[in-house]
């Protein structure tokens, strides 16, 4: 399987195999490599072919295709690879990965959702693509899709069409774990342990080959052992190269990969240029970004240097991060007269994951400028406007391209009088292909035993299908209320008010209390003014220069109706689907970056606790506050005198410092 790139901290795997950390974006493991791996080397690891495990996707005892975790499943699976001293086996899905340590810091089970979703997306992509090649994929546990006509009368033309479609049933079938000559060629550029690639080989049907690449030669050897241990050596091969160089070498039309999966530590930007060239026509790119702090507005200048877009610290930052990476992908693809078509883009937990198809077409690439937009964000009230980078108009059979006109806002915000921030450019078109998402959703919900996180996948994808695809970014109800210092309206009432006003509205998978709507900011603030009349604030306490004072000084242009409508509550919410997952455990997020020589500081958790808590011993009795000096007393501004709960004895506090 594949081994990691040089810039991403290679790892050491000696005879004792010292891992260094879990890959934060979904890589199961991360090890550190010595400086000997600096040169770009290539190694195709040949592993003696072994028969697939008896507990294959089609022969599991329960018939679900799930890997057996019981002792019965272990007896059915008799790999020829033995465990080295200190090694354990980590199981996920159908894969069983040799693991050098039982320390849970090197494996992040939360990322199972990422890997499950990727397997589901690639399966549906293979179903579509291989159907054009005359191959039908067979998914374990999936029943035949039967379309029942409710009409008693069927005309002759429809009957002939059905008969014709039946006659064109693909004769070749592709099952999981079997090599398909006309199947997909998959590359995992940054494979580390190879867990993801092994799962592809065991769970995704219709594959011709899976190449798992990493920069560390010793990691490639472990990947090869994992391939043999899982009985997929006939499908999976380990490669030891720099990921970018490997993809550059495969740019030829006959050498390109059908699927490229990149899951790096942090930003994937250094690999995107090679990836958009090495993927086949109509191929699938699966990209993970874990540098959310950069993409969410904490470092706009760093975001621009990496992605060519300035991020803004706003409530919609998680969706903006998705649109930033899509803009970066489209910009890089356009250099080679290629363009992207997003299939699915999700922002979950501490990372984002995008699935896009890449096509070639000079005429379509010209539309790229009109698909990007700048964002004007008000720093006072949070109202935002989008400015397209280009404009295209249809002129009969021809398309006319011209520069966009703007800006869409004045020097100051018309609602609160504050200034605007300028962010972007970002991808302003749809970030999902709803038809494709619906296929993935149907497949997962119809076969829930296939993945361990099927319930959450169903919940997230259900929300995606309900989102307004032509409305970029969103507002949050709590931020709107905070701006004018009033009570927060119930979500259903606020959605109902927008619907009563004639606007469309939806939720967003990226934020729990988000509101996506085509209503202009003026209409949104009119609704908030009407809500404030029902729940008045103390206007005498508002500063005349505050956004709240300016917004509430204007009368609403219409009377909002807050009567709850039936269509205000989406189906995903009615069905109580698992849309947003709670923190599964303490310290479940990204782990520390790998270090040369492997291993991790034993007192890492202690350091985290030390920096997260201001005091080592939490104060439960207010009388204990007397041991801390009063800061206001030092400044001469404390008005509590002897009744102050903090100490006014400067001599005592100085003695404590000396001690």
C-alpha positions in Angstrom: 0.0 0.0 0.0 1.0 3.6 -0.3 3.4 5.5 1.8 3.4 9.1 2.7 5.1 12.1 1.0 8.3 13.7 2.2 6.9 16.9 3.4 4.4 15.2 5.6 6.7 13.7 8.1 7.6 10.2 7.0 7.7 7.5 9.7 10.0 5.0 11.2 8.9 1.5 11.4 11.7 -0.6 12.8 11.5 -4.2 13.9 9.5 -2.9 16.8 7.5 -0.4 14.7 7.3 2.8 16.6 4.2 4.8 15.3 4.0 8.4 16.1 0.4 9.5 15.6 -3.0 9.3 14.1 -3.5 11.2 10.9 -5.9 13.9 11.8 -7.9 13.9 8.6 -8.6 10.3 8.4 -5.3 8.5 8.0 -5.3 5.8 10.6 -1.7 6.0 11.6 1.4 8.1 11.2 5.0 7.2 11.7 8.2 9.3 11.5 11.1 8.5 9.2 14.8 9.1 9.6 16.6 11.4 7.3 17.6 8.5 5.1 14.3 8.8 3.3 15.1 12.3 2.0 15.8 11.1 -1.6 12.9 10.3 -3.8 12.9 6.5 -4.2 10.6 4.1 -5.8 9.8 0.6 -4.7 7.1 -1.7 -6.0 6.6 -4.2 -3.3 5.8 -7.6 -4.6 3.9 -9.8 -2.1 3.3 -13.4 -2.8 -0.3 -13.8 -3.8 -2.5 -15.3 -1.1 -6.1 -16.4 -1.2 -8.7 -13.9 0.0 -9.9 -14.6 3.5 -12.7 -17.1 3.8 -14.9 -14.5 5.4 -15.3 -12.5 2.2 -17.9 -10.0 1.4 -20.2 -12.6 0.0 -19.6 -15.4 2.5 -19.9 -13.8 5.9 -22.0 -15.7 8.3 -24.6 -13.0 8.6 -24.7 -12.2 4.9 -24.2 -8.5 5.5 -20.7 -8.2 4.2 -19.5 -6.8 7.5 -16.2 -8.0 8.9 -16.6 -10.4 11.7 -15.3 -9.2 15.0 -16.2 -12.3 16.9 -14.1 -15.4 17.5 -16.0 -17.1 14.7 -14.9 -14.5 12.2 -11.3 -14.8 13.4 -11.4 -18.6 12.8 -12.7 -18.1 9.3 -9.9 -15.6 8.5 -6.6 -17.4 8.6 -4.0 -15.1 7.2 -0.5 -16.3 6.5 1.2 -13.2 8.0 2.1 -13.5 11.6 2.2 -10.8 14.2 5.5 -9.3 15.2 6.3 -8.7 18.9 4.1 -5.9 20.3 1.8 -5.8 17.3 -2.0 -5.9 17.6 -4.8 -6.0 15.0 -7.2 -3.1 14.6 -10.4 -3.8 12.8 -12.6 -1.4 10.9 -15.2 -2.4 8.3 -13.9 -5.5 6.7 -10.2 -4.6 7.2 -8.0 -5.9 9.9 -4.8 -3.8 10.0 -1.5 -4.9 11.7 -0.8 -2.3 14.2 2.5 -1.8 16.1 1.0 -0.6 19.4 -2.3 -0.8 21.2 -2.0 2.9 22.2 -5.2 4.5 21.1 -3.5 7.8 20.3 -2.2 6.3 17.0 -5.7 5.4 15.8 -8.7 7.7 15.6 -12.0 5.8 15.4 -13.8 9.1 14.8 -12.4 9.1 11.2 -14.3 5.9 10.5 -17.1 8.2 9.2 -14.6 9.7 6.6 -13.6 6.3 5.4 -17.1 4.9 5.3 -18.4 7.9 3.3 -15.5 7.5 0.9 -16.2 3.8 0.3 -19.9 4.7 -0.3 -19.1 7.5 -2.8 -16.6 5.4 -4.8 -19.0 2.5 -4.9 -21.7 4.7 -6.6 -19.1 6.3 -8.8 -18.0 2.9 -9.9 -21.6 1.8 -10.5 -22.2 4.8 -12.9 -18.8 4.6 -14.7 -18.7 0.8 -15.1 -22.2 0.7 -16.4 -20.9 2.6 -19.4 -18.3 -0.1 -19.8 -20.8 -2.9 -19.7 -20.0 -4.0 -16.1 -22.4 -4.3 -13.2 -21.1 -4.0 -9.7 -22.4 -6.3 -7.0 -22.5 -4.9 -3.5 -22.8 -7.5 -0.6 -26.1 -7.1 1.3 -27.6 -4.9 -1.3 -30.9 -6.0 -2.8 -31.9 -5.6 -6.4 -33.4 -2.2 -7.1 -37.0 -2.9 -8.4 -39.0 -0.1 -10.0 -42.8 -0.7 -9.6 -45.2 1.1 -11.9 -48.4 2.3 -10.1 -50.2 2.7 -13.4 -52.4 -0.2 -14.6 -52.1 0.8 -18.2 -48.7 0.8 -19.9 -48.5 2.0 -23.4 -46.6 0.0 -26.0 -43.7 2.4 -26.3 -43.0 2.2 -22.6 -43.1 -1.6 -22.7 -40.7 -1.7 -25.6 -38.3 0.7 -23.8 -38.4 -1.6 -20.7 -37.7 -4.6 -22.9 -34.8 -2.8 -24.5 -33.4 -1.8 -21.2 -33.6 -5.3 -19.9 -31.8 -6.7 -23.0 -29.0 -4.3 -22.3 -28.3 -5.7 -18.9 -24.5 -5.9 -18.4 -23.3 -9.4 -18.8 -20.1 -8.9 -16.7 -20.5 -8.6 -13.0 -17.9 -7.2 -10.6 -17.8 -8.2 -6.9 -15.8 -7.0 -4.0 -12.4 -8.4 -3.6 -12.2 -9.5 -7.2 -10.1 -8.0 -9.9 -12.1 -6.4 -12.7 -10.3 -6.0 -16.0 -12.4 -3.0 -17.0 -12.6 -1.7 -13.4 -11.3 1.4 -11.7 -7.7 2.2 -11.0 -7.4 3.8 -7.6 -4.5 5.8 -6.0 -4.2 6.7 -2.4 -1.4 9.1 -2.4 -0.8 9.4 1.3 -1.6 5.9 2.6 0.4 5.6 5.9 -0.8 2.3 7.3 -2.9 1.6 4.3 -6.2 1.1 6.2 -8.2 3.1 3.6 -6.7 1.3 0.6 -7.3 -2.1 2.2 -10.9 -1.1 2.8 -11.2 -0.1 -0.8 -10.0 -3.5 -1.9 -12.3 -5.3 0.5 -15.5 -3.2 0.3 -15.6 -1.4 -3.1 -16.6 -3.6 -6.1 -15.3 -3.1 -9.7 -11.6 -2.3 -9.0 -8.8 -3.1 -11.3 -6.0 -2.0 -9.0 -5.4 0.0 -5.8 -2.1 1.7 -5.4 -1.2 2.7 -1.9 1.7 5.2 -1.8 3.8 6.7 1.0 7.2 8.2 1.1 8.6 5.9 3.8 10.0 2.6 2.5 9.5 0.9 5.8 5.9 2.0 5.9 5.4 0.5 2.4 6.7 -2.8 3.7 4.0 -2.7 6.5 1.4 -1.8 3.9 2.4 -4.8 1.8 2.1 -7.0 4.9 -1.4 -5.6 5.6 -2.4 -6.3 2.0 -1.2 -9.9 2.4 -2.8 -10.2 5.9 -6.2 -9.2 4.4 -5.8 -11.3 1.3 -5.9 -8.4 -1.2 -2.4 -8.6 -2.6 -3.9 -9.4 -6.0 -5.6 -6.0 -6.0 -3.4 -3.8 -3.8 0.2 -2.9 -4.4 2.5 -0.7 -2.2 4.5 2.1 -3.7 7.3 4.2 -2.1 7.5 7.5 -3.9 6.9 11.2 -3.4 3.1 11.5 -4.0 3.4 14.5 -6.3 6.2 12.9 -8.4 4.1 9.7 -8.7 1.1 11.6 -10.0 3.2 13.7 -12.4 4.6 10.5 -13.9 1.1 9.2 -14.5 -0.2 12.3 -16.4 -0.4 10.3 -19.7 -4.0 9.7 -20.9 -3.5 5.9 -20.7 -1.8 6.1 -17.3 -4.2 8.2 -15.4 -6.1 7.0 -12.3 -9.9 6.8 -12.2 -9.9 7.7 -8.5 -7.3 9.7 -6.5 -7.6 10.0 -2.7 -5.6 12.6 -0.9 -5.8 12.7 2.9 -2.8 14.7 4.2 -1.9 16.2 7.5 -3.1 19.7 7.1 -3.3 21.3 3.7 -3.4 19.3 0.5 -2.4 22.3 -1.8 1.0 21.0 -2.6 -0.5 17.9 -4.2 -3.5 19.5 -6.1 -1.5 20.5 -9.2 -0.4 17.0 -9.8 -3.7 15.5 -8.8 -5.8 17.4 -11.4 -3.5 16.2 -14.1 -3.2 12.6 -13.0 -6.9 11.9 -12.8 -8.6 10.4 -15.8 -11.3 12.2 -17.9 -14.4 12.3 -15.7 -12.3 10.8 -12.9 -12.9 11.3 -9.2 -10.8 13.3 -6.8 -11.3 12.8 -3.0 -9.7 15.6 -1.0 -9.5 16.1 2.7 -8.4 19.4 4.4 -7.6 19.5 8.1 -6.2 23.0 8.3 -9.6 24.4 9.4 -8.0 27.3 11.4 -6.5 28.7 8.2 -9.6 28.1 6.1 -12.0 29.4 8.7 -10.5 32.9 8.9 -7.8 32.8 11.6 -5.1 33.4 9.0 -6.5 35.0 5.9 -3.0 35.7 4.5 -1.9 32.1 4.9 -5.1 30.9 3.3 -4.4 33.1 0.3 -0.9 31.9 -0.1 -2.1 28.3 0.0 -5.5 28.4 -1.7 -5.5 31.7 -3.6 -8.4 32.9 -1.5 -8.7 35.1 1.6 -10.8 33.5 4.3 -13.0 35.5 6.7 -13.8 34.8 10.3 -17.5 34.6 10.1 -20.4 32.4 11.2 -20.5 30.7 7.7 -16.7 29.9 7.8 -17.2 26.1 7.6 -19.1 26.3 4.3 -16.8 29.0 3.1 -13.9 26.6 3.7 -15.6 24.1 1.3 -15.9 26.8 -1.3 -12.3 27.9 -0.9 -10.9 24.4 -1.6 -13.3 24.1 -4.6 -12.1 27.4 -5.9 -8.5 26.3 -5.6 -9.2 23.0 -7.4 -11.0 24.7 -10.2 -8.3 27.3 -10.6 -5.5 24.6 -10.8 -7.6 22.5 -13.2 -8.2 25.5 -15.5 -4.5 25.8 -16.2 -4.7 22.5 -18.1 -8.0 23.3 -19.8 -9.8 21.2 -17.2 -12.8 21.9 -15.0 -14.4 20.4 -11.9 -17.9 19.2 -11.1 -18.5 18.8 -7.4 -20.4 15.7 -6.4 -20.4 16.0 -2.6 -18.8 18.5 -0.2 -19.1 18.0 3.5 -17.8 19.9 6.5 -17.8 17.7 9.6 -15.9 17.6 12.9 -12.5 19.2 12.4 -12.0 18.7 8.7 -13.7 19.1 5.3 -14.0 16.4 2.6 -14.8 17.1 -1.1 -15.5 14.7 -3.9 -15.2 16.2 -7.4 -15.1 14.9 -11.0 -12.6 16.4 -13.4 -13.3 17.0 -17.1 -11.5 18.5 -20.0 -13.1 21.2 -22.2 -11.8 24.5 -23.4 -15.2 26.0 -23.9 -16.5 25.1 -20.4 -13.3 26.3 -18.8 -14.2 29.8 -19.9 -17.2 29.7 -17.5 -14.8 29.5 -14.6 -14.6 33.3 -13.8 -18.4 33.5 -13.6 -18.4 30.6 -11.1 -16.1 32.4 -8.6 -17.2 35.3 -6.3 -15.8 37.8 -3.8 -17.5 38.1 -0.4 -18.4 41.4 1.2 -19.0 40.8 4.9 -20.2 43.4 7.3 -18.2 43.4 10.5 -21.1 44.9 12.4 -24.2 42.9 11.6 -22.8 40.0 9.6 -24.7 40.7 6.4 -22.9 39.5 3.4 -23.1 40.0 -0.4 -21.4 38.1 -3.2 -19.7 39.7 -6.2 -19.1 37.4 -9.2 -15.7 37.6 -10.7 -17.0 37.5 -14.3 -20.2 37.6 -16.3 -21.6 35.5 -19.1 -24.6 36.2 -21.2 -26.2 34.0 -23.8 -26.2 35.5 -27.3 -28.1 33.0 -29.4 -25.9 30.0 -29.9 -22.9 31.8 -28.6 -21.9 32.8 -25.1 -20.5 36.3 -24.4 -18.0 36.8 -21.6 -17.4 40.1 -20.0 -16.0 41.7 -16.8 -18.4 41.8 -13.8 -19.7 45.1 -12.5 -19.7 46.1 -8.9 -19.3 46.4 -6.0 -22.7 45.3 -4.7 -22.4 47.4 -1.5 -21.6 51.0 -0.6 -18.7 52.2 1.6 -20.7 51.4 4.7 -23.3 48.8 5.5 -26.8 50.1 4.8 -28.2 48.3 7.8 -25.8 49.1 10.6 -23.3 51.6 9.2 -20.2 49.5 9.8 -17.4 48.7 7.3 -17.1 45.6 5.1 -14.5 42.9 5.0 -13.5 41.5 1.6 -12.9 37.8 1.3 -12.5 35.2 -1.5 -12.7 34.5 -4.3 -14.7 31.4 -3.5 -16.7 28.8 -5.5 -20.2 30.3 -5.9 -21.9 27.5 -7.7 -23.5 24.4 -6.2 -21.2 22.3 -4.0 -23.2 19.1 -4.4 -24.7 17.0 -7.2 -28.1 16.3 -5.6 -28.9 13.4 -8.0 -25.6 11.7 -7.2 -26.0 12.4 -3.4 -29.5 10.8 -3.6 -28.0 7.7 -5.1 -25.4 7.4 -2.3 -28.1 8.0 0.3 -30.4 5.4 -1.2 -27.6 2.8 -1.3 -26.5 3.5 2.4 -30.1 3.6 3.8 -31.0 0.4 1.9 -28.0 -1.5 3.2 -27.4 0.0 6.7 -25.3 -3.0 7.9 -22.6 -2.2 5.4 -21.0 0.6 7.4 -20.5 1.2 11.0 -21.5 4.9 10.7 -24.5 4.3 8.3 -26.9 6.3 10.6 -24.7 9.4 10.6 -24.0 9.1 6.8 -27.8 8.9 6.3 -28.4 12.0 8.5 -25.7 14.1 6.9 -26.6 13.2 3.3 -30.3 13.8 4.1 -29.5 17.3 5.2 -27.4 17.8 2.0 -30.3 16.9 -0.2 -32.5 19.5 1.6 -30.0 22.3 1.2 -30.6 25.1 -1.2 -28.0 24.3 -3.9 -28.1 27.8 -5.5 -27.6 29.8 -2.2 -24.0 30.2 -1.0 -23.3 30.6 2.7 -25.7 31.1 5.5 -26.8 33.0 8.6 -27.2 31.7 12.2 -30.2 32.6 14.3 -28.2 33.1 17.4 -25.8 35.6 15.8 -28.7 37.6 14.4 -30.2 37.8 17.9 -26.9 38.6 19.5 -26.4 41.6 17.1 -29.6 43.3 18.3 -29.3 41.9 21.9 -32.7 40.2 21.9 -34.0 36.8 22.7 -33.3 34.1 20.1 -36.4 33.2 18.1 -37.2 29.4 17.8 -35.7 27.9 14.6 -39.1 26.8 13.3 -40.7 30.2 13.9 -37.9 32.1 12.1 -38.0 29.6 9.2 -41.8 30.1 9.0 -41.4 33.8 8.9 -39.2 33.6 5.9 -41.6 31.2 4.2 -44.5 33.4 4.9 -42.6 36.3 3.3 -42.2 34.3 0.1 -38.6 33.3 0.4 -37.0 29.8 0.3 -35.1 28.5 3.3 -33.2 25.4 4.4 -30.8 24.2 7.0 -27.1 23.4 6.5 -25.1 20.3 7.3 -22.1 22.5 8.2 -23.8 24.3 11.2 -26.5 23.2 13.6 -28.4 26.4 13.7 -27.7 27.7 10.2 -30.3 29.3 8.0 -29.7 29.2 4.2 -32.1 31.5 2.4 -32.5 33.5 -0.8 -34.0 36.4 1.2 -31.9 39.6 1.0 -30.3 40.9 4.2 -32.9 43.7 4.4 -35.8 41.2 4.6 -33.9 39.2 7.3 -33.4 42.3 9.4 -37.1 43.3 8.9 -38.1 39.9 10.4 -35.7 40.4 13.3 -37.2 43.9 13.9 -40.7 42.4 14.1 -39.4 39.8 16.5 -37.8 42.5 18.7 -41.2 44.2 18.9 -42.6 41.0 20.4 -39.6 40.6 22.6 -38.4 44.2 23.2 -34.9 45.1 24.3 -33.9 48.0 26.6 -33.0 50.5 23.9 -31.9 53.0 26.5 -28.9 50.8 27.2 -27.8 50.6 23.5 -25.0 52.7 22.4 -25.9 55.2 19.6 -23.0 53.9 17.5 -23.8 50.2 18.0 -25.2 48.1 15.1 -28.2 47.2 17.3 -29.2 50.9 17.7 -28.9 51.6 14.0 -30.8 48.5 13.0 -33.7 49.0 15.5 -34.0 52.7 14.6 -35.5 51.7 11.3 -39.1 50.5 11.1 -39.7 47.1 9.4 -41.1 47.4 5.8 -43.6 44.5 6.4 -45.2 42.6 9.2 -43.6 39.3 9.8 -45.8 36.2 10.6 -44.2 33.8 13.1 -47.0 31.2 12.9 -45.2 27.8 12.5 -45.8 26.2 9.1 -45.8 22.5 8.4 -43.1 22.8 5.7 -40.8 24.8 8.0 -39.6 21.5 9.7 -37.5 19.5 7.2 -37.8 15.7 7.0 -34.3 15.1 8.4 -35.3 17.0 11.6 -38.8 15.3 11.8 -37.2 11.8 11.6 -34.6 12.7 14.3 -31.8 11.6 12.1 -28.2 11.7 13.4 -27.2 15.0 11.8 -24.6 16.3 14.1 -22.5 13.9 16.1 -21.6 14.7 19.7 -18.0 14.4 20.9 -17.5 10.7 21.3 -14.7 10.9 23.8 -12.2 13.3 25.5 -9.4 14.5 23.3 -11.0 12.9 20.2 -9.9 15.6 17.7 -6.6 16.0 15.8 -3.6 14.5 17.4 -0.1 16.0 17.6 2.0 16.2 14.5 4.5 13.3 14.0 8.1 13.8 15.3 11.3 12.4 13.9 12.1 9.1 15.7 8.5 8.3 16.3 6.7 8.2 19.6 4.7 10.8 21.5 5.3 12.6 24.7 3.9 10.7 27.6 2.7 13.8 29.4 0.9 15.3 26.3 -2.5 14.9 28.0 -1.1 16.5 31.1 0.1 19.5 29.1 -3.3 19.9 27.5 -5.0 19.9 30.8 -2.5 22.4 32.1 -3.1 24.9 29.3 -6.8 24.4 29.1 -7.5 25.0 32.8 -6.5 28.3 34.2 -6.0 26.8 37.7 -4.7 23.3 38.5 -7.0 23.0 41.5 -10.5 24.2 40.6 -12.1 26.5 43.2 -15.3 25.3 44.7 -15.6 27.6 47.6 -15.8 31.4 47.0 -13.8 32.0 50.2 -10.8 30.6 48.5 -10.8 33.6 46.1 -9.2 35.6 49.0 -5.9 34.0 48.2 -5.8 35.8 44.8 -5.0 39.5 44.4 -7.7 41.9 43.2 -6.6 43.4 39.9 -8.9 46.4 40.2 -7.4 47.2 43.6 -4.0 47.3 42.1 -5.3 49.8 39.5 -7.1 51.8 42.2 -10.5 51.2 40.6 -12.1 48.6 43.0 -15.2 49.9 44.6 -16.1 46.9 46.8 -13.8 47.7 49.7 -13.6 45.1 52.4 -16.6 43.2 50.8 -14.5 42.4 47.7 -14.1 38.6 47.3 -10.5 39.0 46.2 -7.5 40.0 48.4 -6.5 43.6 48.9 -3.4 42.7 50.9 -0.6 43.4 48.4 2.1 42.3 50.9 0.5 38.8 51.2 0.3 38.3 47.4 3.9 39.5 47.0 5.0 36.9 49.6 3.2 34.2 47.7 5.0 35.1 44.5 8.4 35.0 46.3 7.6 31.5 47.6 
